[in-house]
């Protein structure tokens, strides 16, 4: 499922769906679990409606967005009629199982989300217009119908129930897997990743070094062969990161700071078998790029790794996490900071031209831009795009 755990609103027109009518979601269908009308200031709040998730339509094939997975029914589960404009309204599904939330908006466009509040999908709309909102609750697994609760609130998703389960070794690794034997080449083995999540490691794993925030699914899995005398799992990143490993015997290992802010875990004569790895961020809400590497020798400060900051169609950049950036004059109306690296998400600040930002996370290639997690000061954090295919909106502060 989705690695980035935030509210993402993806809007596509009905014309974008190139599938047969039998395989589409039908906004005109009768809602399976009823219709409800809500006006601003409704009570009781949040509104709570029960349903069973799932259906026989593979949502991914409908191309409603990268965060739109699982299986849903053809007819909507609910019809929610908003009788007035809402400054903000949140739709969230709570279930013990992984689920997807899909909404057809009054203008006919679609929004979809996978994981926002733990495993709960949520969609937040600002200045939501009145009209019909058809709602589907999908199941991640095929032929799975799970008890679910649709919550609707004028508060944000953080105020609603969560089903965050902590690091879950049973889920597929987000960045894949590899098998290594003694003397493996090339050495060290490396992958680039974006680390972070909504699960506080300390809430699920005991240990002095067990700090930071990780996703539910492992980021990577490593199968170690027999006869290693020593193995190291480590992270290189300019951001403060966390490394969590579940060994083949089921025990957990954590590292916060090993070399500066970079975590590392070394094992002498490790058992052969599967090692699941989580690459987390020390700061809640932060997602930063880094290099995860495996080596048969203890990491040294002379080891040098380069983080690829390129994004297709974007100008090259020398921006980096841990440095300050200036909003350029090319961004004459300022640069917006969003709650997620998507222009469809809510804006949380506007940094005028000439202002300075501290880059604390990223980069993320999404929505035809390269995004950085920025600190504007005063507790204001948001994702900012550094430009487009021809213009730079952010430049390193000299």
C-alpha positions as CSV (number, residue, x, y, z in Angstrom):
1,X,0.0,0.0,0.0
2,X,1.0,3.5,-0.1
3,X,4.2,4.5,1.6
4,X,3.4,8.1,2.1
5,X,0.9,8.5,4.9
6,X,-0.9,11.8,4.4
7,X,-4.1,13.2,3.0
8,X,-3.9,13.1,-0.8
9,X,-6.7,14.3,-3.0
10,X,-6.5,13.0,-6.6
11,X,-8.9,14.4,-9.1
12,X,-9.6,12.8,-12.4
13,X,-12.4,13.3,-14.9
14,X,-14.8,10.5,-15.8
15,X,-13.4,10.7,-19.3
16,X,-10.1,9.3,-18.0
17,X,-11.6,6.0,-17.2
18,X,-11.0,3.6,-20.2
19,X,-12.6,0.5,-18.8
20,X,-15.9,-1.2,-19.6
21,X,-19.1,0.0,-18.0
22,X,-19.4,-3.3,-16.0
23,X,-16.1,-2.6,-14.4
24,X,-16.7,1.0,-13.4
25,X,-17.9,2.6,-10.2
26,X,-21.5,3.8,-10.8
27,X,-22.3,7.1,-9.1
28,X,-25.9,6.8,-10.2
29,X,-26.3,3.5,-8.4
30,X,-28.5,3.1,-5.3
31,X,-26.3,3.5,-2.1
32,X,-26.0,0.1,-0.5
33,X,-25.9,1.5,3.1
34,X,-28.1,4.5,2.8
35,X,-28.3,8.3,2.1
36,X,-27.7,11.0,4.7
37,X,-28.0,14.8,4.6
38,X,-25.6,17.0,6.5
39,X,-25.5,20.8,7.1
40,X,-22.6,22.9,8.5
41,X,-22.5,22.5,12.3
42,X,-24.3,19.1,12.2
43,X,-24.7,17.1,15.4
44,X,-23.9,14.6,16.7
45,X,-20.3,15.0,15.5
46,X,-18.6,13.1,14.0
47,X,-21.4,11.5,12.0
48,X,-20.9,7.7,12.2
49,X,-22.2,5.2,9.6
50,X,-21.6,1.4,9.5
51,X,-20.8,-0.6,6.4
52,X,-19.0,-3.6,5.1
53,X,-16.0,-2.8,2.8
54,X,-15.1,-4.3,-0.5
55,X,-16.5,-5.5,-3.8
56,X,-15.5,-7.2,-7.0
57,X,-14.1,-4.3,-9.0
58,X,-10.3,-3.9,-9.0
59,X,-10.0,-0.2,-8.2
60,X,-6.4,0.1,-9.4
61,X,-7.4,-0.5,-13.0
62,X,-9.7,2.6,-12.9
63,X,-6.6,4.8,-12.6
64,X,-8.1,7.0,-9.9
65,X,-4.6,7.8,-8.5
66,X,-1.5,6.2,-7.1
67,X,-3.1,5.9,-3.7
68,X,-6.2,4.2,-5.1
69,X,-5.9,0.4,-4.6
70,X,-8.1,-2.5,-3.5
71,X,-11.6,-3.7,-4.4
72,X,-14.9,-1.9,-4.3
73,X,-18.6,-2.5,-5.3
74,X,-20.1,-1.0,-8.4
75,X,-22.7,1.0,-6.6
76,X,-21.7,3.5,-3.9
77,X,-21.9,2.5,-0.3
78,X,-23.2,5.9,0.8
79,X,-24.7,9.0,-0.6
80,X,-23.9,12.0,1.5
81,X,-25.8,15.2,0.6
82,X,-24.1,18.4,1.8
83,X,-26.8,21.0,2.1
84,X,-24.4,24.0,2.5
85,X,-20.7,24.9,1.9
86,X,-18.3,23.5,4.5
87,X,-15.1,25.4,5.4
88,X,-13.6,21.9,5.9
89,X,-15.1,18.4,6.0
90,X,-13.3,15.1,6.6
91,X,-14.4,11.7,5.4
92,X,-12.6,8.8,7.1
93,X,-13.1,5.1,7.2
94,X,-12.1,3.1,10.3
95,X,-11.6,-0.6,10.0
96,X,-9.5,-3.3,11.6
97,X,-8.4,-4.2,8.1
98,X,-6.7,-2.1,5.4
99,X,-9.2,-0.2,3.3
100,X,-9.6,2.4,0.6
101,X,-11.9,5.5,0.5
102,X,-13.3,6.7,-2.8
103,X,-15.5,9.7,-3.3
104,X,-17.3,11.0,-6.4
105,X,-17.7,14.8,-6.0
106,X,-20.6,17.0,-7.0
107,X,-18.7,18.2,-10.2
108,X,-18.2,14.5,-11.3
109,X,-14.5,14.3,-10.4
110,X,-13.0,11.6,-8.2
111,X,-10.9,11.6,-5.0
112,X,-9.3,8.6,-3.5
113,X,-7.0,7.8,-0.5
114,X,-5.4,4.7,1.0
115,X,-3.6,5.3,4.3
116,X,-3.8,8.6,6.2
117,X,-4.6,7.9,9.9
118,X,-2.7,4.7,10.5
119,X,-4.3,2.2,8.1
120,X,-7.4,4.4,7.9
121,X,-8.0,6.2,4.6
122,X,-9.2,9.8,4.9
123,X,-10.1,12.7,2.5
124,X,-10.2,16.3,3.6
125,X,-12.0,18.9,1.5
126,X,-11.7,22.7,2.1
127,X,-14.5,25.0,1.0
128,X,-16.5,21.9,0.0
129,X,-19.5,22.9,-2.1
130,X,-23.0,21.6,-1.4
131,X,-24.3,18.7,-3.4
132,X,-24.1,14.9,-3.6
133,X,-20.9,13.0,-2.5
134,X,-21.0,9.3,-3.5
135,X,-18.8,7.3,-1.2
136,X,-17.2,3.8,-1.7
137,X,-15.3,1.9,1.0
138,X,-12.9,-0.6,-0.6
139,X,-11.0,-3.5,0.8
140,X,-7.3,-3.9,0.1
141,X,-7.6,-7.7,-0.3
142,X,-9.8,-9.3,-2.9
143,X,-13.0,-11.1,-1.7
144,X,-12.7,-9.4,1.7
145,X,-15.7,-7.8,3.3
146,X,-14.7,-6.1,6.6
147,X,-16.7,-4.3,9.2
148,X,-16.1,-0.6,8.7
149,X,-17.2,2.8,10.1
150,X,-17.5,5.9,7.9
151,X,-16.8,9.0,10.0
152,X,-17.7,12.5,8.7
153,X,-16.5,15.5,10.7
154,X,-15.7,19.2,10.4
155,X,-12.5,18.4,12.3
156,X,-9.3,16.9,10.7
157,X,-8.6,13.2,10.5
158,X,-6.2,13.4,13.5
159,X,-9.3,14.0,15.7
160,X,-10.9,10.7,14.6
161,X,-10.2,7.1,15.7
162,X,-7.1,5.5,14.4
163,X,-6.2,1.9,13.6
164,X,-2.4,2.4,13.5
165,X,-1.0,-1.1,14.0
166,X,2.7,-0.3,14.2
167,X,5.4,-2.0,12.1
168,X,3.9,-5.1,10.4
169,X,6.3,-7.7,9.0
170,X,3.4,-9.5,7.3
171,X,3.1,-6.7,4.7
172,X,5.0,-6.5,1.4
173,X,8.2,-4.4,1.5
174,X,7.7,-1.0,-0.1
175,X,11.1,-0.9,-1.9
176,X,11.6,-4.6,-2.6
177,X,13.9,-7.3,-1.3
178,X,17.3,-8.9,-2.0
179,X,19.3,-12.0,-1.1
180,X,22.9,-11.6,0.0
181,X,25.7,-14.2,0.6
182,X,29.2,-13.6,2.1
183,X,31.4,-11.7,-0.3
184,X,28.4,-10.2,-2.2
185,X,29.1,-7.7,-5.0
186,X,28.7,-4.8,-5.6
187,X,29.5,-3.9,-2.0
188,X,28.0,-2.2,-0.2
189,X,24.5,-3.0,-1.4
190,X,22.6,0.2,-1.6
191,X,19.1,1.5,-2.4
192,X,17.7,5.0,-2.2
193,X,14.4,5.5,-0.2
194,X,12.1,8.1,1.4
195,X,11.9,7.3,5.1
196,X,9.1,8.1,7.6
197,X,5.6,7.2,8.7
198,X,2.9,7.7,11.2
199,X,3.8,4.9,13.7
200,X,5.8,6.0,16.7
201,X,8.3,3.1,17.2
202,X,8.4,3.6,20.9
203,X,4.7,2.7,21.1
204,X,5.3,-0.7,19.7
205,X,9.0,-1.7,20.3
206,X,10.9,-1.5,23.6
207,X,14.4,-0.1,23.6
208,X,16.4,3.0,24.4
209,X,17.2,3.6,20.7
210,X,13.6,2.8,19.6
211,X,12.6,6.4,18.6
212,X,11.1,7.9,15.5
213,X,8.3,7.2,13.1
214,X,7.9,4.4,10.5
215,X,5.4,3.0,8.1
216,X,3.3,-0.1,8.7
217,X,5.0,-2.1,5.9
218,X,8.7,-2.8,5.9
219,X,10.7,-0.6,3.6
220,X,13.0,-3.4,2.5
221,X,13.7,-7.1,3.2
222,X,17.1,-8.8,3.2
223,X,17.6,-12.5,3.0
224,X,21.0,-13.3,4.6
225,X,22.7,-16.6,3.6
226,X,24.8,-18.7,5.9
227,X,28.4,-18.0,7.2
228,X,28.4,-14.3,7.5
229,X,31.0,-13.3,10.2
230,X,29.7,-9.8,10.3
231,X,27.0,-7.7,8.7
232,X,25.9,-4.1,9.0
233,X,22.6,-2.4,8.2
234,X,23.0,1.4,8.0
235,X,21.5,4.6,6.6
236,X,23.1,7.7,5.1
237,X,20.9,10.8,5.1
238,X,21.3,14.5,5.9
239,X,18.1,14.2,7.9
240,X,17.8,12.6,11.3
241,X,16.6,9.1,10.6
242,X,15.7,5.9,12.5
243,X,16.6,2.3,11.6
244,X,14.4,-0.6,12.8
245,X,15.2,-4.3,11.9
246,X,13.3,-7.5,12.7
247,X,15.8,-10.3,12.8
248,X,15.1,-13.8,11.4
249,X,14.6,-15.1,15.0
250,X,11.7,-12.6,15.5
251,X,13.6,-10.2,17.8
252,X,13.8,-6.4,17.1
253,X,16.8,-4.1,16.9
254,X,16.7,-0.3,16.7
255,X,19.2,2.5,16.0
256,X,18.7,6.2,16.2
257,X,22.1,8.0,16.1
258,X,25.2,5.9,15.3
259,X,27.4,8.2,13.2
260,X,26.0,11.6,13.8
261,X,22.3,11.5,12.9
262,X,22.8,8.4,10.8
263,X,21.7,5.1,12.3
264,X,23.5,1.8,12.0
265,X,23.1,-1.8,13.3
266,X,25.9,-4.3,13.3
267,X,25.6,-8.1,13.8
268,X,28.3,-10.6,14.5
269,X,27.7,-14.1,13.0
270,X,24.1,-13.3,12.1
271,X,21.6,-16.1,11.8
272,X,20.6,-16.9,8.2
273,X,17.1,-15.9,7.1
274,X,14.8,-13.0,6.6
275,X,15.5,-9.5,8.0
276,X,12.7,-6.9,7.6
277,X,13.9,-3.3,7.6
278,X,12.0,-0.1,8.4
279,X,13.6,3.3,7.5
280,X,12.0,5.9,9.6
281,X,12.3,9.6,10.4
282,X,13.2,10.9,13.9
283,X,10.6,13.7,13.5
284,X,6.9,13.1,13.3
285,X,5.4,14.1,9.9
286,X,8.8,14.3,8.2
287,X,9.7,12.2,5.1
288,X,13.3,12.5,3.9
289,X,15.5,10.8,1.2
290,X,18.4,8.6,2.3
291,X,20.5,5.7,1.2
292,X,20.0,2.3,3.0
293,X,23.1,0.1,2.7
294,X,24.3,-3.3,3.7
295,X,28.0,-3.9,4.3
296,X,30.2,-6.7,5.7
297,X,32.5,-4.1,7.4
298,X,31.7,-1.5,10.0
299,X,30.7,1.8,8.3
300,X,33.3,4.6,8.4
301,X,32.9,8.3,8.0
302,X,34.9,8.1,4.7
303,X,32.0,6.2,3.1
304,X,30.4,8.6,0.6
305,X,26.9,8.3,-0.8
306,X,25.1,10.6,-3.2
307,X,21.4,11.1,-2.9
308,X,19.8,11.5,-6.3
309,X,17.6,14.6,-6.3
310,X,16.6,14.5,-10.0
311,X,12.9,14.3,-11.1
312,X,11.8,13.7,-14.7
313,X,11.2,17.0,-16.5
314,X,12.5,19.1,-13.7
315,X,15.6,21.4,-13.7
316,X,18.6,20.0,-11.8
317,X,19.0,21.3,-8.3
318,X,21.7,21.7,-5.7
319,X,19.2,22.0,-2.9
320,X,19.6,19.6,0.0
321,X,18.0,18.6,3.3
322,X,19.6,20.4,6.2
323,X,20.3,23.6,4.3
324,X,18.3,26.8,3.9
325,X,16.6,27.9,0.7
326,X,15.4,31.3,-0.6
327,X,12.1,31.9,-2.5
328,X,13.2,33.4,-5.8
329,X,11.8,36.5,-7.5
330,X,10.5,34.1,-10.2
331,X,7.9,33.1,-7.6
332,X,6.4,36.6,-7.7
333,X,3.3,35.7,-5.8
334,X,5.1,33.6,-3.3
335,X,5.4,29.8,-2.9
336,X,2.7,27.8,-1.1
337,X,3.4,25.1,1.5
338,X,1.0,22.1,1.3
339,X,0.2,19.4,3.9
340,X,1.2,16.8,1.3
341,X,3.4,16.9,-1.9
342,X,0.3,17.5,-4.0
343,X,-1.1,20.7,-5.3
344,X,-4.6,19.3,-4.6
345,X,-4.0,19.1,-0.9
346,X,-4.6,22.0,1.6
347,X,-2.2,25.0,1.7
348,X,-0.8,25.7,5.1
349,X,1.4,28.7,4.5
350,X,2.5,31.2,1.8
351,X,6.2,32.2,1.7
352,X,6.7,35.4,-0.1
353,X,9.6,36.0,-2.6
354,X,12.8,36.6,-0.7
355,X,11.8,34.7,2.4
356,X,14.0,31.8,3.8
357,X,12.9,28.2,4.3
358,X,14.8,25.5,6.2
359,X,14.6,22.2,4.2
360,X,14.0,19.3,6.6
361,X,12.7,16.5,4.3
362,X,12.4,15.3,0.7
363,X,12.9,15.4,-2.1
364,X,9.8,13.7,-3.4
365,X,8.9,13.5,-7.1
366,X,5.1,13.9,-7.4
367,X,2.4,15.8,-9.2
368,X,4.9,16.9,-11.9
369,X,7.1,18.7,-9.4
370,X,10.0,18.1,-7.0
371,X,8.9,18.7,-3.4
372,X,10.7,19.5,-0.2
373,X,9.5,19.4,3.4
374,X,10.1,23.0,4.6
375,X,10.1,24.8,8.0
376,X,9.0,28.4,7.7
377,X,9.4,28.9,11.4
378,X,6.8,29.4,14.1
379,X,5.8,25.8,13.9
380,X,4.7,26.1,10.3
381,X,5.7,23.1,8.2
382,X,4.7,22.2,4.7
383,X,5.7,20.7,1.3
384,X,6.9,23.2,-1.3
385,X,7.7,22.7,-4.9
386,X,11.1,24.1,-6.0
387,X,10.0,25.0,-9.6
388,X,8.8,23.6,-12.8
389,X,10.4,22.4,-16.1
390,X,11.8,25.9,-16.8
391,X,11.7,28.0,-13.7
392,X,13.3,27.8,-10.2
393,X,11.2,28.9,-7.3
394,X,13.7,28.0,-4.7
395,X,17.5,28.6,-4.6
396,X,20.2,27.6,-2.1
397,X,20.8,30.4,0.4
398,X,24.4,31.4,0.0
